Amino acid sequence: MLTNKRPVDVGFDAKYTWTLKLAIGYIEREFNQAFSERGLSLLLHRLGFSYTKATAADPEEQQKFREKTAINF
């Protein structure tokens, strides 16, 4: 689910990237299972996920991407 859906797709307000807090909220809501941030971080790491930091978008690169993929935002 983390790789296929954005937080906004599963009912979180205007969030487009997953954070540990959002993932914890989703797990608690859907599975009634509580995790600490550290606990979920360790679990996700064991499952092959890695942390990436968001970077500022380059408007020129965004336009190239839109043209290449024919997606209009």
LINJODA-V21411 format. One record per pair of residues at least 6 apart in sequence whose C-alpha atoms are under 6 Angstrom apart, sorted by sequence separation. I is the first residue (numbers start at 1). GAP is how many residues later the second one is. If there is no record, write none. Layout:
# LINJODA-V21411
I/GAP
I/GAP
This chain:
# LINJODA-V21411
8/6
28/6
8/7
7/8
7/9
6/10
20/17
